[in-house]
Amino acid sequence: MRVLRIATDGSVTSVDLIEGGRTVSQGLYSELECRAFGLVTLPDGHGQVIDLWVDEEGLYTTAINTVATAVAKHLEPRIAQPLFGHVVLTSSDDVETVALTDSQMVTVLHAIPITNRGDALHAVPDSQTRVNALRPATECGPGYRRRVVDELHRARHMWEVDAAGACLVAAEIAAGFRPESDYPDRHDPALYASAPTVSSR
């Protein structure tokens, strides 16, 4: 069950909540590193919900989670209470806890505050793996593609996640990893958040 964990240091990681056969509750205790957890349910903006699991004793035992608080306020601007400790984000189907959908993952990544140039690209799913795959097109040799270099340069200087993602998609098209038809939709969150599935190599 793939979910997101936002640590108090601001790092965001994708984790399998039931890895190794653990139950959802066991996974929450482990990822939150707490003795008791609470739940904050917020709208995802598309008719579903995103559940934020928090350390119930965090107010007294740990620091404010500024990134998770920013995400919560993005989802529900009326939220006034900051979140403390590590936070795990899941979804639910009115009966049980389920994994975040791809669109919910993108919604959360959009909500993460970008404070420095270049940070936006880090928030695009699998960005480092995808940039590494493009490396042959950025080095001298028969595979070199100037457009790939230019698009990656732009991506690293974007403030917004969608702009950085769009530049990464353009670089992947230039490298032959995606069809040219992806270009008109490069700003579509579902497209820039997905690894390329077409390759001419």
C-alpha atoms as one frame of an Amber mdcrd trajectory, in Angstrom:
protein
   0.000   0.000   0.000   1.908   3.039  -1.282   1.468   6.140   0.865   3.461
   9.302   1.561   5.376  10.095   4.730   6.358  13.666   5.545   9.064  13.779
   8.202   9.641  16.686  10.561  12.785  17.619   8.586  10.597  18.233   5.522
  11.634  15.132   3.585   8.849  13.384   1.665   9.099   9.663   0.955   6.865
   7.021  -0.557   6.492   4.024   1.765   4.644   0.712   1.732   2.475   0.916
   4.826   1.902  -2.852   5.025   5.406  -3.928   4.012   6.530  -7.219   5.511
   2.993  -8.287   6.369   2.420  -5.628   9.006  -1.102  -4.331   9.549  -2.108
  -0.759   8.725  -1.996   0.115  12.433   1.452  -1.417  12.844   2.638   0.494
   9.793   1.302   3.761  11.170   2.932   3.274  14.570   6.225   2.471  12.857
   6.210   5.319  10.319   4.901   7.922  12.775   7.261   6.735  15.513   4.613
   7.389  18.122   2.604   5.736  20.900  -0.796   7.020  19.760  -2.004   8.438
  16.470  -4.892  10.605  15.374  -6.568  11.270  12.037  -7.277  14.461  10.092
  -9.440  13.897   6.997  -9.328  16.578   4.300 -10.846  16.918   0.810  -8.491
  16.265  -2.101 -10.333  18.700  -4.360 -11.614  15.934  -6.650 -14.448  14.447
  -4.619 -12.304  12.120  -2.539 -10.362  12.527   0.700  -6.774  12.478   1.862
  -6.215  11.213   5.402  -3.382  12.722   7.421  -2.270  10.454  10.272  -0.497
  12.353  13.028   1.228  11.749  16.353  -1.492  12.407  18.909   1.102  13.384
  21.513   3.217  15.377  19.055   2.171  18.731  20.486   4.028  17.813  23.681
   6.850  15.632  22.403   8.099  16.823  19.015   8.471  19.726  16.582   6.019
  21.329  14.192   5.954  19.656  10.795   5.957  22.770   8.610   5.727  20.926
   5.285   2.801  18.730   6.388   1.090  21.801   7.832   1.471  23.596   4.484
  -0.027  20.586   2.686  -2.968  20.506   5.102  -3.638  24.230   4.623  -3.475
  23.795   0.855  -6.150  21.085   1.066  -8.254  22.999   3.604  -7.379  26.708
   4.023  -9.498  26.997   7.175  -7.131  24.733   9.123  -5.484  26.765  11.876
  -3.780  24.122  14.031  -0.230  23.172  12.966   0.709  19.499  12.662   3.426
  18.038  14.868   5.760  15.108  14.339   5.963  12.852  11.305   2.790  12.651
   9.178   1.558   9.797   6.970  -0.878  10.502   4.143  -3.294   7.845   2.908
  -6.745   7.730   1.348  -9.918   5.852   2.311 -12.907   4.317   0.602 -15.404
   5.059   3.413 -14.644   1.646   4.917 -10.911   1.191   5.221  -7.580   2.872
   4.663  -6.267   2.583   1.094  -3.298   3.795  -0.934  -3.161   7.286  -2.382
  -4.203   7.487  -6.024  -1.776   8.889  -8.601  -3.780  12.127  -8.781  -3.732
  12.452  -4.987   0.047  11.963  -4.990   0.355  14.819  -7.476  -2.028  16.986
  -5.409   0.165  16.518  -2.339   3.392  17.171  -4.256   1.857  20.365  -5.659
   1.128  21.540  -2.133   4.704  21.164  -0.896   6.192  24.655  -0.567   9.033
  25.392  -2.957  11.532  27.646  -1.203  14.624  27.438  -3.394  15.219  27.358
  -7.112  15.578  23.768  -8.243  13.488  22.325  -5.436  10.496  22.003  -7.745
  12.138  19.287  -9.837  12.822  17.222  -6.708   9.083  17.173  -6.029   8.306
  15.548  -9.390   7.825  11.783  -8.857  10.913   9.666  -9.639  12.744  12.781
 -10.826  16.244  11.622  -9.919  15.851   8.242 -11.619  14.455   9.933 -14.722
  17.211  12.557 -14.837  19.814   9.791 -14.488  18.261   7.960 -17.447  18.724
  11.120 -19.525  22.425  11.444 -18.688  23.701   9.818 -21.942  21.868  12.531
 -23.891  23.698  15.241 -21.928  27.249  13.947 -22.409  29.512  14.293 -25.436
  29.008  11.439 -27.866  26.572  10.099 -30.431  23.669  10.234 -27.995  24.106
  13.927 -27.144  20.956  16.048 -27.560  21.249  19.792 -26.953  17.495  20.111
 -26.390  17.700  17.605 -23.528  20.397  19.718 -21.881  18.347  22.900 -22.339
  15.121  21.403 -20.971  16.866  19.913 -17.927  18.502  23.290 -17.262  15.062
  24.919 -17.326  13.602  22.205 -15.088  16.280  22.784 -12.460  15.445  26.494
 -12.308  11.665  26.254 -12.100   9.771  27.343  -9.013   6.597  25.408  -9.765
   6.263  21.615  -9.781   4.116  21.572 -12.912   6.607  23.725 -14.837   9.555
  21.551 -13.787   7.583  18.427 -14.672   6.681  19.821 -18.083  10.345  20.565
 -18.837  11.300  17.040 -17.777   8.678  15.608 -20.146  10.058  17.796 -22.962
  13.567  16.488 -22.227  12.330  12.894 -22.340  10.644  13.568 -25.693  13.875
  15.060 -27.055  15.787  11.977 -25.893  13.319   9.667 -27.643  11.880   8.265
 -24.429   8.387   9.591 -25.149   6.325  10.130 -28.328   6.130  13.671 -29.721
   2.369  13.526 -29.124   3.025  13.891 -25.365   4.267  17.437 -25.896   0.844
  19.158 -26.171  -0.150  17.611 -22.819   3.161  18.052 -21.025   1.523  20.255
 -18.338  -1.022  17.551 -17.471  -0.142  16.378 -13.917  -0.862  12.753 -14.803
   1.594  12.974 -17.693   4.508  14.747 -16.025   4.147  12.576 -12.925   4.473
   9.348 -14.910   7.706   7.791 -16.089   7.944   7.493 -19.889   6.574   4.290
 -21.375   7.814   4.779 -24.947  11.474   4.516 -25.900  13.252   4.443 -29.240
  16.425   3.104 -27.660
